Amino acid sequence: MDPKQAVEAAKTWFVMASFATGEDREKKMLNGLNSLAEAVSGIADAQRRIEARLNR
């Protein structure tokens, strides 16, 4: 999943979590946080690729 899709997925999970309670809310929040972590990882990968091209 690319970073933009991961951020959109995180937003969806957080909206769903806002309507949930208890353990279900925590699971949805965790899914949202995992999606954000995936987005950050994708952004970091893109940054490394760009830096590598610029430093050739």
Backbone as JSON Lines, residues from 0, in Angstrom:
{"i":0,"aa":"M","n":[0.85,-1.17,0.0],"ca":[0.0,0.0,0.0],"c":[0.9,1.24,0.0]}
{"i":1,"aa":"D","n":[0.58,2.18,-0.87],"ca":[1.4,3.39,-0.89],"c":[1.02,4.3,0.29]}
{"i":2,"aa":"P","n":[1.88,5.26,0.61],"ca":[1.64,6.11,1.79],"c":[0.28,6.81,1.78]}
{"i":3,"aa":"K","n":[-0.15,7.29,0.63],"ca":[-1.43,7.99,0.56],"c":[-2.58,7.05,0.92]}
{"i":4,"aa":"Q","n":[-2.54,5.84,0.39],"ca":[-3.58,4.86,0.7],"c":[-3.55,4.49,2.18]}
{"i":5,"aa":"A","n":[-2.35,4.37,2.75],"ca":[-2.22,4.02,4.16],"c":[-2.8,5.11,5.06]}
{"i":6,"aa":"V","n":[-2.58,6.37,4.68],"ca":[-3.15,7.47,5.46],"c":[-4.67,7.45,5.36]}
{"i":7,"aa":"E","n":[-5.19,7.2,4.18],"ca":[-6.65,7.11,4.01],"c":[-7.22,5.97,4.84]}
{"i":8,"aa":"A","n":[-6.52,4.85,4.86],"ca":[-6.97,3.7,5.66],"c":[-6.97,4.07,7.14]}
{"i":9,"aa":"A","n":[-5.94,4.78,7.58],"ca":[-5.86,5.19,8.98],"c":[-7.03,6.1,9.33]}
{"i":10,"aa":"K","n":[-7.34,7.05,8.45],"ca":[-8.46,7.95,8.72],"c":[-9.76,7.16,8.86]}
{"i":11,"aa":"T","n":[-9.94,6.17,8.0],"ca":[-11.15,5.34,8.06],"c":[-11.22,4.59,9.39]}
{"i":12,"aa":"W","n":[-10.11,3.99,9.81],"ca":[-10.09,3.26,11.08],"c":[-10.4,4.19,12.25]}
{"i":13,"aa":"F","n":[-9.83,5.41,12.24],"ca":[-10.07,6.34,13.34],"c":[-11.52,6.8,13.38]}
{"i":14,"aa":"V","n":[-12.14,6.99,12.22],"ca":[-13.57,7.36,12.19],"c":[-14.39,6.21,12.76]}
{"i":15,"aa":"M","n":[-14.09,4.99,12.33],"ca":[-14.83,3.83,12.84],"c":[-14.63,3.69,14.35]}
{"i":16,"aa":"A","n":[-13.42,3.96,14.82],"ca":[-13.13,3.86,16.26],"c":[-13.94,4.89,17.05]}
{"i":17,"aa":"S","n":[-14.19,6.03,16.44],"ca":[-14.93,7.07,17.16],"c":[-16.36,6.66,17.48]}
{"i":18,"aa":"F","n":[-16.88,5.67,16.74],"ca":[-18.24,5.18,16.98],"c":[-18.25,3.89,17.79]}
{"i":19,"aa":"A","n":[-17.1,3.34,18.09],"ca":[-17.0,2.07,18.81],"c":[-16.73,2.32,20.3]}
{"i":20,"aa":"T","n":[-16.83,1.27,21.07],"ca":[-16.55,1.36,22.51],"c":[-15.7,0.17,22.94]}
{"i":21,"aa":"G","n":[-15.08,0.33,24.09],"ca":[-14.35,-0.77,24.72],"c":[-13.25,-1.36,23.86]}
{"i":22,"aa":"E","n":[-13.18,-2.69,23.9],"ca":[-12.11,-3.4,23.19],"c":[-12.2,-3.2,21.68]}
{"i":23,"aa":"D","n":[-13.41,-3.11,21.15],"ca":[-13.58,-2.89,19.71],"c":[-12.96,-1.56,19.3]}
{"i":24,"aa":"R","n":[-13.15,-0.54,20.14],"ca":[-12.56,0.78,19.87],"c":[-11.04,0.69,19.87]}
{"i":25,"aa":"E","n":[-10.49,-0.02,20.84],"ca":[-9.04,-0.16,20.93],"c":[-8.48,-0.89,19.72]}
{"i":26,"aa":"K","n":[-9.17,-1.91,19.25],"ca":[-8.71,-2.66,18.07],"c":[-8.72,-1.76,16.84]}
{"i":27,"aa":"K","n":[-9.76,-0.96,16.69],"ca":[-9.84,-0.07,15.54],"c":[-8.76,1.02,15.62]}
{"i":28,"aa":"M","n":[-8.52,1.53,16.82],"ca":[-7.44,2.52,16.99],"c":[-6.09,1.9,16.64]}
{"i":29,"aa":"L","n":[-5.86,0.67,17.08],"ca":[-4.61,-0.02,16.77],"c":[-4.45,-0.21,15.26]}
{"i":30,"aa":"N","n":[-5.53,-0.57,14.58],"ca":[-5.46,-0.71,13.12],"c":[-5.13,0.62,12.47]}
{"i":31,"aa":"G","n":[-5.71,1.71,12.99],"ca":[-5.39,3.03,12.45],"c":[-3.94,3.39,12.67]}
{"i":32,"aa":"L","n":[-3.43,3.11,13.85],"ca":[-2.02,3.39,14.14],"c":[-1.1,2.54,13.27]}
{"i":33,"aa":"N","n":[-1.47,1.29,13.04],"ca":[-0.66,0.43,12.17],"c":[-0.65,0.98,10.74]}
{"i":34,"aa":"S","n":[-1.78,1.5,10.28],"ca":[-1.83,2.11,8.95],"c":[-0.95,3.34,8.88]}
{"i":35,"aa":"L","n":[-0.96,4.15,9.93],"ca":[-0.07,5.32,9.95],"c":[1.39,4.91,9.94]}
{"i":36,"aa":"A","n":[1.73,3.87,10.68],"ca":[3.11,3.38,10.69],"c":[3.52,2.91,9.3]}
{"i":37,"aa":"E","n":[2.6,2.27,8.59],"ca":[2.89,1.83,7.23],"c":[3.11,3.03,6.31]}
{"i":38,"aa":"A","n":[2.32,4.09,6.51],"ca":[2.5,5.3,5.7],"c":[3.86,5.93,5.95]}
{"i":39,"aa":"V","n":[4.24,6.03,7.21],"ca":[5.54,6.63,7.57],"c":[6.67,5.8,6.98]}
{"i":40,"aa":"S","n":[6.55,4.49,7.03],"ca":[7.57,3.62,6.47],"c":[7.69,3.84,4.96]}
{"i":41,"aa":"G","n":[6.55,3.96,4.28],"ca":[6.56,4.19,2.84],"c":[7.18,5.53,2.49]}
{"i":42,"aa":"I","n":[6.9,6.54,3.29],"ca":[7.48,7.86,3.06],"c":[8.99,7.82,3.26]}
{"i":43,"aa":"A","n":[9.43,7.11,4.3],"ca":[10.87,6.99,4.56],"c":[11.57,6.25,3.42]}
{"i":44,"aa":"D","n":[10.93,5.21,2.88],"ca":[11.5,4.48,1.75],"c":[11.65,5.39,0.54]}
{"i":45,"aa":"A","n":[10.62,6.19,0.27],"ca":[10.68,7.11,-0.87],"c":[11.78,8.15,-0.66]}
{"i":46,"aa":"Q","n":[11.92,8.63,0.56],"ca":[12.97,9.61,0.87],"c":[14.34,9.01,0.61]}
{"i":47,"aa":"R","n":[14.56,7.78,1.05],"ca":[15.87,7.13,0.82],"c":[16.15,6.95,-0.67]}
{"i":48,"aa":"R","n":[15.12,6.57,-1.45],"ca":[15.32,6.39,-2.89],"c":[15.7,7.71,-3.56]}
{"i":49,"aa":"I","n":[15.01,8.79,-3.17],"ca":[15.3,10.1,-3.76],"c":[16.7,10.56,-3.38]}
{"i":50,"aa":"E","n":[17.06,10.4,-2.11],"ca":[18.4,10.8,-1.67],"c":[19.47,10.0,-2.4]}
{"i":51,"aa":"A","n":[19.23,8.71,-2.62],"ca":[20.2,7.88,-3.33],"c":[20.38,8.37,-4.76]}
{"i":52,"aa":"R","n":[19.28,8.74,-5.42],"ca":[19.39,9.27,-6.79],"c":[20.15,10.59,-6.81]}
{"i":53,"aa":"L","n":[19.89,11.44,-5.85],"ca":[20.55,12.75,-5.82],"c":[22.03,12.65,-5.48]}
{"i":54,"aa":"N","n":[22.42,11.62,-4.77],"ca":[23.81,11.47,-4.33],"c":[24.65,10.63,-5.27]}
{"i":55,"aa":"R","n":[24.16,10.33,-6.44],"ca":[24.94,9.52,-7.39],"c":[26.06,10.32,-7.99]}
